C-alpha cells in the first residue's frame, strides 16, 4: 500500500456452500405403488434396465411381474438386463429382489390394495 493510504480489512459474514442433487421422481411406498405404475418404481430397476424393458414394450410393474411368472420369461429378462457387458452388476440376488418386489405389488393389489381394480382393459401385449 502506498504511504498515507490504508486498506480496511474485508470482512464478510460466514457463508455456506450448498450442493444439491437434481430433482427426480421419488419412489412410492409399498402402500402407494400399484401394478400399473412404471417399472422404475421397483427398487433396483434403474435407467438402463427401464430403457431395455421399454424397447420390449414392458413399461408397467404388471407386465414385468407377468413375464417373471415363467422360467422362460425370467431367463429372457436376465439376458436382456445383462446385455453385452460381461461386468454387468446384475447378480441372481439383485434380480430375484426385483422379481420379489414386483410380485409383492401384484399380491397387494390382488388382496384389495392399491390398483386392484385397475387391471381390466389395460390392453398390453402380455395379456393384462
Chimera marker file (.cmm) of the C-alpha trace (Angstrom):
<marker_set name="trace">
<marker id="1" x="0.000" y="0.000" z="0.000" r="1" g="1" b="0" radius="0.5"/>
<marker id="2" x="1.391" y="3.467" z="-0.821" r="1" g="1" b="0" radius="0.5"/>
<marker id="3" x="2.381" y="5.643" z="2.095" r="1" g="1" b="0" radius="0.5"/>
<marker id="4" x="-0.516" y="7.583" z="3.550" r="1" g="1" b="0" radius="0.5"/>
<marker id="5" x="-3.127" y="5.107" z="2.411" r="1" g="1" b="0" radius="0.5"/>
<marker id="6" x="-4.723" y="2.395" z="4.452" r="1" g="1" b="0" radius="0.5"/>
<marker id="7" x="-6.738" y="-0.600" z="3.389" r="1" g="1" b="0" radius="0.5"/>
<marker id="8" x="-9.619" y="-1.658" z="5.546" r="1" g="1" b="0" radius="0.5"/>
<marker id="9" x="-9.702" y="-5.398" z="6.107" r="1" g="1" b="0" radius="0.5"/>
<marker id="10" x="-12.528" y="-7.021" z="4.194" r="1" g="1" b="0" radius="0.5"/>
<marker id="11" x="-14.946" y="-8.773" z="6.460" r="1" g="1" b="0" radius="0.5"/>
<marker id="12" x="-17.970" y="-10.733" z="5.366" r="1" g="1" b="0" radius="0.5"/>
<marker id="13" x="-20.485" y="-12.837" z="7.111" r="1" g="1" b="0" radius="0.5"/>
<marker id="14" x="-19.826" y="-16.525" z="7.075" r="1" g="1" b="0" radius="0.5"/>
<marker id="15" x="-21.432" y="-18.227" z="4.112" r="1" g="1" b="0" radius="0.5"/>
<marker id="16" x="-22.313" y="-21.823" z="3.391" r="1" g="1" b="0" radius="0.5"/>
<marker id="17" x="-21.973" y="-23.521" z="0.041" r="1" g="1" b="0" radius="0.5"/>
<marker id="18" x="-24.813" y="-25.912" z="-0.541" r="1" g="1" b="0" radius="0.5"/>
<marker id="19" x="-24.623" y="-28.674" z="-3.071" r="1" g="1" b="0" radius="0.5"/>
<marker id="20" x="-27.832" y="-30.281" z="-4.163" r="1" g="1" b="0" radius="0.5"/>
<marker id="21" x="-28.988" y="-33.018" z="-6.444" r="1" g="1" b="0" radius="0.5"/>
<marker id="22" x="-31.180" y="-32.561" z="-9.443" r="1" g="1" b="0" radius="0.5"/>
<marker id="23" x="-34.834" y="-33.180" z="-8.814" r="1" g="1" b="0" radius="0.5"/>
<marker id="24" x="-36.010" y="-36.688" z="-9.530" r="1" g="1" b="0" radius="0.5"/>
<marker id="25" x="-39.248" y="-38.528" z="-9.040" r="1" g="1" b="0" radius="0.5"/>
<marker id="26" x="-39.413" y="-40.247" z="-5.704" r="1" g="1" b="0" radius="0.5"/>
<marker id="27" x="-40.190" y="-43.898" z="-5.346" r="1" g="1" b="0" radius="0.5"/>
<marker id="28" x="-43.581" y="-44.640" z="-3.898" r="1" g="1" b="0" radius="0.5"/>
<marker id="29" x="-44.006" y="-46.539" z="-0.658" r="1" g="1" b="0" radius="0.5"/>
<marker id="30" x="-45.204" y="-50.147" z="-0.748" r="1" g="1" b="0" radius="0.5"/>
<marker id="31" x="-48.722" y="-48.985" z="0.131" r="1" g="1" b="0" radius="0.5"/>
<marker id="32" x="-48.828" y="-46.395" z="-2.671" r="1" g="1" b="0" radius="0.5"/>
<marker id="33" x="-47.440" y="-48.475" z="-5.517" r="1" g="1" b="0" radius="0.5"/>
<marker id="34" x="-49.773" y="-50.240" z="-7.948" r="1" g="1" b="0" radius="0.5"/>
<marker id="35" x="-49.349" y="-52.772" z="-10.775" r="1" g="1" b="0" radius="0.5"/>
<marker id="36" x="-49.997" y="-50.007" z="-13.312" r="1" g="1" b="0" radius="0.5"/>
<marker id="37" x="-47.080" y="-47.891" z="-12.064" r="1" g="1" b="0" radius="0.5"/>
<marker id="38" x="-43.926" y="-47.662" z="-14.171" r="1" g="1" b="0" radius="0.5"/>
<marker id="39" x="-41.297" y="-50.345" z="-13.674" r="1" g="1" b="0" radius="0.5"/>
<marker id="40" x="-38.906" y="-47.655" z="-12.460" r="1" g="1" b="0" radius="0.5"/>
<marker id="41" x="-40.792" y="-47.812" z="-9.137" r="1" g="1" b="0" radius="0.5"/>
<marker id="42" x="-39.275" y="-51.249" z="-8.453" r="1" g="1" b="0" radius="0.5"/>
<marker id="43" x="-36.121" y="-50.859" z="-6.343" r="1" g="1" b="0" radius="0.5"/>
<marker id="44" x="-33.082" y="-51.899" z="-8.365" r="1" g="1" b="0" radius="0.5"/>
<marker id="45" x="-34.613" y="-51.141" z="-11.746" r="1" g="1" b="0" radius="0.5"/>
<marker id="46" x="-32.591" y="-48.168" z="-12.937" r="1" g="1" b="0" radius="0.5"/>
<marker id="47" x="-32.500" y="-46.120" z="-16.144" r="1" g="1" b="0" radius="0.5"/>
<marker id="48" x="-30.633" y="-48.704" z="-18.211" r="1" g="1" b="0" radius="0.5"/>
<marker id="49" x="-32.936" y="-51.555" z="-17.239" r="1" g="1" b="0" radius="0.5"/>
<marker id="50" x="-36.001" y="-49.368" z="-17.818" r="1" g="1" b="0" radius="0.5"/>
<marker id="51" x="-34.860" y="-48.456" z="-21.331" r="1" g="1" b="0" radius="0.5"/>
<marker id="52" x="-34.150" y="-52.109" z="-22.197" r="1" g="1" b="0" radius="0.5"/>
<marker id="53" x="-37.587" y="-53.134" z="-20.940" r="1" g="1" b="0" radius="0.5"/>
<marker id="54" x="-39.338" y="-50.293" z="-22.770" r="1" g="1" b="0" radius="0.5"/>
<marker id="55" x="-37.836" y="-51.452" z="-26.077" r="1" g="1" b="0" radius="0.5"/>
<marker id="56" x="-39.663" y="-54.745" z="-25.479" r="1" g="1" b="0" radius="0.5"/>
<marker id="57" x="-42.917" y="-52.943" z="-24.591" r="1" g="1" b="0" radius="0.5"/>
<marker id="58" x="-42.627" y="-53.621" z="-20.862" r="1" g="1" b="0" radius="0.5"/>
<marker id="59" x="-43.476" y="-50.389" z="-19.068" r="1" g="1" b="0" radius="0.5"/>
<marker id="60" x="-45.633" y="-51.377" z="-16.085" r="1" g="1" b="0" radius="0.5"/>
<marker id="61" x="-44.922" y="-53.419" z="-12.979" r="1" g="1" b="0" radius="0.5"/>
<marker id="62" x="-47.822" y="-55.681" z="-14.009" r="1" g="1" b="0" radius="0.5"/>
<marker id="63" x="-46.102" y="-56.569" z="-17.288" r="1" g="1" b="0" radius="0.5"/>
<marker id="64" x="-42.778" y="-57.194" z="-15.561" r="1" g="1" b="0" radius="0.5"/>
<marker id="65" x="-44.409" y="-59.476" z="-12.956" r="1" g="1" b="0" radius="0.5"/>
<marker id="66" x="-46.273" y="-61.434" z="-15.636" r="1" g="1" b="0" radius="0.5"/>
<marker id="67" x="-43.067" y="-62.014" z="-17.550" r="1" g="1" b="0" radius="0.5"/>
<marker id="68" x="-41.346" y="-63.131" z="-14.345" r="1" g="1" b="0" radius="0.5"/>
<marker id="69" x="-44.068" y="-65.694" z="-13.675" r="1" g="1" b="0" radius="0.5"/>
<marker id="70" x="-42.424" y="-68.200" z="-16.052" r="1" g="1" b="0" radius="0.5"/>
<marker id="71" x="-38.892" y="-69.584" z="-16.091" r="1" g="1" b="0" radius="0.5"/>
<marker id="72" x="-38.548" y="-68.681" z="-19.775" r="1" g="1" b="0" radius="0.5"/>
<marker id="73" x="-39.612" y="-65.110" z="-19.011" r="1" g="1" b="0" radius="0.5"/>
<marker id="74" x="-37.106" y="-64.822" z="-16.166" r="1" g="1" b="0" radius="0.5"/>
<marker id="75" x="-34.301" y="-66.138" z="-18.374" r="1" g="1" b="0" radius="0.5"/>
<marker id="76" x="-35.215" y="-63.682" z="-21.123" r="1" g="1" b="0" radius="0.5"/>
<marker id="77" x="-35.174" y="-60.785" z="-18.645" r="1" g="1" b="0" radius="0.5"/>
<marker id="78" x="-31.811" y="-61.809" z="-17.217" r="1" g="1" b="0" radius="0.5"/>
<marker id="79" x="-30.290" y="-61.972" z="-20.718" r="1" g="1" b="0" radius="0.5"/>
<marker id="80" x="-31.860" y="-58.608" z="-21.559" r="1" g="1" b="0" radius="0.5"/>
<marker id="81" x="-30.527" y="-56.999" z="-18.379" r="1" g="1" b="0" radius="0.5"/>
<marker id="82" x="-27.050" y="-58.468" z="-18.771" r="1" g="1" b="0" radius="0.5"/>
<marker id="83" x="-26.715" y="-57.265" z="-22.349" r="1" g="1" b="0" radius="0.5"/>
<marker id="84" x="-23.251" y="-57.407" z="-23.869" r="1" g="1" b="0" radius="0.5"/>
<marker id="85" x="-21.474" y="-56.272" z="-20.724" r="1" g="1" b="0" radius="0.5"/>
<marker id="86" x="-19.513" y="-59.047" z="-19.078" r="1" g="1" b="0" radius="0.5"/>
<marker id="87" x="-19.025" y="-56.951" z="-15.944" r="1" g="1" b="0" radius="0.5"/>
<marker id="88" x="-22.705" y="-56.079" z="-15.516" r="1" g="1" b="0" radius="0.5"/>
<marker id="89" x="-23.512" y="-55.809" z="-11.815" r="1" g="1" b="0" radius="0.5"/>
<marker id="90" x="-26.767" y="-57.769" z="-12.073" r="1" g="1" b="0" radius="0.5"/>
<marker id="91" x="-26.460" y="-60.907" z="-9.983" r="1" g="1" b="0" radius="0.5"/>
<marker id="92" x="-29.067" y="-63.514" z="-9.081" r="1" g="1" b="0" radius="0.5"/>
<marker id="93" x="-29.746" y="-61.895" z="-5.716" r="1" g="1" b="0" radius="0.5"/>
<marker id="94" x="-30.403" y="-58.464" z="-7.230" r="1" g="1" b="0" radius="0.5"/>
<marker id="95" x="-32.585" y="-59.911" z="-9.999" r="1" g="1" b="0" radius="0.5"/>
<marker id="96" x="-34.593" y="-62.041" z="-7.554" r="1" g="1" b="0" radius="0.5"/>
<marker id="97" x="-35.105" y="-58.974" z="-5.369" r="1" g="1" b="0" radius="0.5"/>
<marker id="98" x="-36.627" y="-57.095" z="-8.336" r="1" g="1" b="0" radius="0.5"/>
<marker id="99" x="-38.900" y="-60.063" z="-9.084" r="1" g="1" b="0" radius="0.5"/>
<marker id="100" x="-39.974" y="-60.303" z="-5.425" r="1" g="1" b="0" radius="0.5"/>
<marker id="101" x="-40.809" y="-56.585" z="-5.313" r="1" g="1" b="0" radius="0.5"/>
<marker id="102" x="-42.954" y="-56.865" z="-8.449" r="1" g="1" b="0" radius="0.5"/>
<marker id="103" x="-44.722" y="-59.913" z="-7.012" r="1" g="1" b="0" radius="0.5"/>
<marker id="104" x="-45.380" y="-58.061" z="-3.727" r="1" g="1" b="0" radius="0.5"/>
<marker id="105" x="-47.072" y="-55.262" z="-5.652" r="1" g="1" b="0" radius="0.5"/>
<marker id="106" x="-49.250" y="-57.765" z="-7.502" r="1" g="1" b="0" radius="0.5"/>
<marker id="107" x="-50.199" y="-59.598" z="-4.288" r="1" g="1" b="0" radius="0.5"/>
<marker id="108" x="-51.000" y="-56.331" z="-2.525" r="1" g="1" b="0" radius="0.5"/>
<marker id="109" x="-53.279" y="-55.320" z="-5.410" r="1" g="1" b="0" radius="0.5"/>
<marker id="110" x="-54.942" y="-58.745" z="-5.536" r="1" g="1" b="0" radius="0.5"/>
<marker id="111" x="-55.710" y="-58.560" z="-1.815" r="1" g="1" b="0" radius="0.5"/>
<marker id="112" x="-57.613" y="-55.325" z="-2.276" r="1" g="1" b="0" radius="0.5"/>
<marker id="113" x="-54.707" y="-52.937" z="-2.021" r="1" g="1" b="0" radius="0.5"/>
<marker id="114" x="-53.962" y="-50.007" z="-4.334" r="1" g="1" b="0" radius="0.5"/>
<marker id="115" x="-54.509" y="-50.711" z="-8.027" r="1" g="1" b="0" radius="0.5"/>
<marker id="116" x="-56.558" y="-53.907" z="-7.598" r="1" g="1" b="0" radius="0.5"/>
<marker id="117" x="-59.420" y="-52.736" z="-9.794" r="1" g="1" b="0" radius="0.5"/>
<marker id="118" x="-57.203" y="-51.154" z="-12.454" r="1" g="1" b="0" radius="0.5"/>
<marker id="119" x="-56.237" y="-54.416" z="-14.167" r="1" g="1" b="0" radius="0.5"/>
<marker id="120" x="-59.170" y="-54.586" z="-16.586" r="1" g="1" b="0" radius="0.5"/>
<marker id="121" x="-58.705" y="-53.200" z="-20.047" r="1" g="1" b="0" radius="0.5"/>
<marker id="122" x="-55.098" y="-52.119" z="-19.943" r="1" g="1" b="0" radius="0.5"/>
<marker id="123" x="-54.585" y="-53.824" z="-23.310" r="1" g="1" b="0" radius="0.5"/>
<marker id="124" x="-50.885" y="-54.521" z="-23.033" r="1" g="1" b="0" radius="0.5"/>
<marker id="125" x="-49.293" y="-57.243" z="-25.099" r="1" g="1" b="0" radius="0.5"/>
<marker id="126" x="-48.780" y="-59.541" z="-22.113" r="1" g="1" b="0" radius="0.5"/>
<marker id="127" x="-52.473" y="-60.143" z="-21.571" r="1" g="1" b="0" radius="0.5"/>
<marker id="128" x="-53.139" y="-57.880" z="-18.601" r="1" g="1" b="0" radius="0.5"/>
<link id1="1" id2="2" r="1" g="1" b="0" radius="0.2"/>
<link id1="2" id2="3" r="1" g="1" b="0" radius="0.2"/>
<link id1="3" id2="4" r="1" g="1" b="0" radius="0.2"/>
<link id1="4" id2="5" r="1" g="1" b="0" radius="0.2"/>
<link id1="5" id2="6" r="1" g="1" b="0" radius="0.2"/>
<link id1="6" id2="7" r="1" g="1" b="0" radius="0.2"/>
<link id1="7" id2="8" r="1" g="1" b="0" radius="0.2"/>
<link id1="8" id2="9" r="1" g="1" b="0" radius="0.2"/>
<link id1="9" id2="10" r="1" g="1" b="0" radius="0.2"/>
<link id1="10" id2="11" r="1" g="1" b="0" radius="0.2"/>
<link id1="11" id2="12" r="1" g="1" b="0" radius="0.2"/>
<link id1="12" id2="13" r="1" g="1" b="0" radius="0.2"/>
<link id1="13" id2="14" r="1" g="1" b="0" radius="0.2"/>
<link id1="14" id2="15" r="1" g="1" b="0" radius="0.2"/>
<link id1="15" id2="16" r="1" g="1" b="0" radius="0.2"/>
<link id1="16" id2="17" r="1" g="1" b="0" radius="0.2"/>
<link id1="17" id2="18" r="1" g="1" b="0" radius="0.2"/>
<link id1="18" id2="19" r="1" g="1" b="0" radius="0.2"/>
<link id1="19" id2="20" r="1" g="1" b="0" radius="0.2"/>
<link id1="20" id2="21" r="1" g="1" b="0" radius="0.2"/>
<link id1="21" id2="22" r="1" g="1" b="0" radius="0.2"/>
<link id1="22" id2="23" r="1" g="1" b="0" radius="0.2"/>
<link id1="23" id2="24" r="1" g="1" b="0" radius="0.2"/>
<link id1="24" id2="25" r="1" g="1" b="0" radius="0.2"/>
<link id1="25" id2="26" r="1" g="1" b="0" radius="0.2"/>
<link id1="26" id2="27" r="1" g="1" b="0" radius="0.2"/>
<link id1="27" id2="28" r="1" g="1" b="0" radius="0.2"/>
<link id1="28" id2="29" r="1" g="1" b="0" radius="0.2"/>
<link id1="29" id2="30" r="1" g="1" b="0" radius="0.2"/>
<link id1="30" id2="31" r="1" g="1" b="0" radius="0.2"/>
<link id1="31" id2="32" r="1" g="1" b="0" radius="0.2"/>
<link id1="32" id2="33" r="1" g="1" b="0" radius="0.2"/>
<link id1="33" id2="34" r="1" g="1" b="0" radius="0.2"/>
<link id1="34" id2="35" r="1" g="1" b="0" radius="0.2"/>
<link id1="35" id2="36" r="1" g="1" b="0" radius="0.2"/>
<link id1="36" id2="37" r="1" g="1" b="0" radius="0.2"/>
<link id1="37" id2="38" r="1" g="1" b="0" radius="0.2"/>
<link id1="38" id2="39" r="1" g="1" b="0" radius="0.2"/>
<link id1="39" id2="40" r="1" g="1" b="0" radius="0.2"/>
<link id1="40" id2="41" r="1" g="1" b="0" radius="0.2"/>
<link id1="41" id2="42" r="1" g="1" b="0" radius="0.2"/>
<link id1="42" id2="43" r="1" g="1" b="0" radius="0.2"/>
<link id1="43" id2="44" r="1" g="1" b="0" radius="0.2"/>
<link id1="44" id2="45" r="1" g="1" b="0" radius="0.2"/>
<link id1="45" id2="46" r="1" g="1" b="0" radius="0.2"/>
<link id1="46" id2="47" r="1" g="1" b="0" radius="0.2"/>
<link id1="47" id2="48" r="1" g="1" b="0" radius="0.2"/>
<link id1="48" id2="49" r="1" g="1" b="0" radius="0.2"/>
<link id1="49" id2="50" r="1" g="1" b="0" radius="0.2"/>
<link id1="50" id2="51" r="1" g="1" b="0" radius="0.2"/>
<link id1="51" id2="52" r="1" g="1" b="0" radius="0.2"/>
<link id1="52" id2="53" r="1" g="1" b="0" radius="0.2"/>
<link id1="53" id2="54" r="1" g="1" b="0" radius="0.2"/>
<link id1="54" id2="55" r="1" g="1" b="0" radius="0.2"/>
<link id1="55" id2="56" r="1" g="1" b="0" radius="0.2"/>
<link id1="56" id2="57" r="1" g="1" b="0" radius="0.2"/>
<link id1="57" id2="58" r="1" g="1" b="0" radius="0.2"/>
<link id1="58" id2="59" r="1" g="1" b="0" radius="0.2"/>
<link id1="59" id2="60" r="1" g="1" b="0" radius="0.2"/>
<link id1="60" id2="61" r="1" g="1" b="0" radius="0.2"/>
<link id1="61" id2="62" r="1" g="1" b="0" radius="0.2"/>
<link id1="62" id2="63" r="1" g="1" b="0" radius="0.2"/>
<link id1="63" id2="64" r="1" g="1" b="0" radius="0.2"/>
<link id1="64" id2="65" r="1" g="1" b="0" radius="0.2"/>
<link id1="65" id2="66" r="1" g="1" b="0" radius="0.2"/>
<link id1="66" id2="67" r="1" g="1" b="0" radius="0.2"/>
<link id1="67" id2="68" r="1" g="1" b="0" radius="0.2"/>
<link id1="68" id2="69" r="1" g="1" b="0" radius="0.2"/>
<link id1="69" id2="70" r="1" g="1" b="0" radius="0.2"/>
<link id1="70" id2="71" r="1" g="1" b="0" radius="0.2"/>
<link id1="71" id2="72" r="1" g="1" b="0" radius="0.2"/>
<link id1="72" id2="73" r="1" g="1" b="0" radius="0.2"/>
<link id1="73" id2="74" r="1" g="1" b="0" radius="0.2"/>
<link id1="74" id2="75" r="1" g="1" b="0" radius="0.2"/>
<link id1="75" id2="76" r="1" g="1" b="0" radius="0.2"/>
<link id1="76" id2="77" r="1" g="1" b="0" radius="0.2"/>
<link id1="77" id2="78" r="1" g="1" b="0" radius="0.2"/>
<link id1="78" id2="79" r="1" g="1" b="0" radius="0.2"/>
<link id1="79" id2="80" r="1" g="1" b="0" radius="0.2"/>
<link id1="80" id2="81" r="1" g="1" b="0" radius="0.2"/>
<link id1="81" id2="82" r="1" g="1" b="0" radius="0.2"/>
<link id1="82" id2="83" r="1" g="1" b="0" radius="0.2"/>
<link id1="83" id2="84" r="1" g="1" b="0" radius="0.2"/>
<link id1="84" id2="85" r="1" g="1" b="0" radius="0.2"/>
<link id1="85" id2="86" r="1" g="1" b="0" radius="0.2"/>
<link id1="86" id2="87" r="1" g="1" b="0" radius="0.2"/>
<link id1="87" id2="88" r="1" g="1" b="0" radius="0.2"/>
<link id1="88" id2="89" r="1" g="1" b="0" radius="0.2"/>
<link id1="89" id2="90" r="1" g="1" b="0" radius="0.2"/>
<link id1="90" id2="91" r="1" g="1" b="0" radius="0.2"/>
<link id1="91" id2="92" r="1" g="1" b="0" radius="0.2"/>
<link id1="92" id2="93" r="1" g="1" b="0" radius="0.2"/>
<link id1="93" id2="94" r="1" g="1" b="0" radius="0.2"/>
<link id1="94" id2="95" r="1" g="1" b="0" radius="0.2"/>
<link id1="95" id2="96" r="1" g="1" b="0" radius="0.2"/>
<link id1="96" id2="97" r="1" g="1" b="0" radius="0.2"/>
<link id1="97" id2="98" r="1" g="1" b="0" radius="0.2"/>
<link id1="98" id2="99" r="1" g="1" b="0" radius="0.2"/>
<link id1="99" id2="100" r="1" g="1" b="0" radius="0.2"/>
<link id1="100" id2="101" r="1" g="1" b="0" radius="0.2"/>
<link id1="101" id2="102" r="1" g="1" b="0" radius="0.2"/>
<link id1="102" id2="103" r="1" g="1" b="0" radius="0.2"/>
<link id1="103" id2="104" r="1" g="1" b="0" radius="0.2"/>
<link id1="104" id2="105" r="1" g="1" b="0" radius="0.2"/>
<link id1="105" id2="106" r="1" g="1" b="0" radius="0.2"/>
<link id1="106" id2="107" r="1" g="1" b="0" radius="0.2"/>
<link id1="107" id2="108" r="1" g="1" b="0" radius="0.2"/>
<link id1="108" id2="109" r="1" g="1" b="0" radius="0.2"/>
<link id1="109" id2="110" r="1" g="1" b="0" radius="0.2"/>
<link id1="110" id2="111" r="1" g="1" b="0" radius="0.2"/>
<link id1="111" id2="112" r="1" g="1" b="0" radius="0.2"/>
<link id1="112" id2="113" r="1" g="1" b="0" radius="0.2"/>
<link id1="113" id2="114" r="1" g="1" b="0" radius="0.2"/>
<link id1="114" id2="115" r="1" g="1" b="0" radius="0.2"/>
<link id1="115" id2="116" r="1" g="1" b="0" radius="0.2"/>
<link id1="116" id2="117" r="1" g="1" b="0" radius="0.2"/>
<link id1="117" id2="118" r="1" g="1" b="0" radius="0.2"/>
<link id1="118" id2="119" r="1" g="1" b="0" radius="0.2"/>
<link id1="119" id2="120" r="1" g="1" b="0" radius="0.2"/>
<link id1="120" id2="121" r="1" g="1" b="0" radius="0.2"/>
<link id1="121" id2="122" r="1" g="1" b="0" radius="0.2"/>
<link id1="122" id2="123" r="1" g="1" b="0" radius="0.2"/>
<link id1="123" id2="124" r="1" g="1" b="0" radius="0.2"/>
<link id1="124" id2="125" r="1" g="1" b="0" radius="0.2"/>
<link id1="125" id2="126" r="1" g="1" b="0" radius="0.2"/>
<link id1="126" id2="127" r="1" g="1" b="0" radius="0.2"/>
<link id1="127" id2="128" r="1" g="1" b="0" radius="0.2"/>
</marker_set>
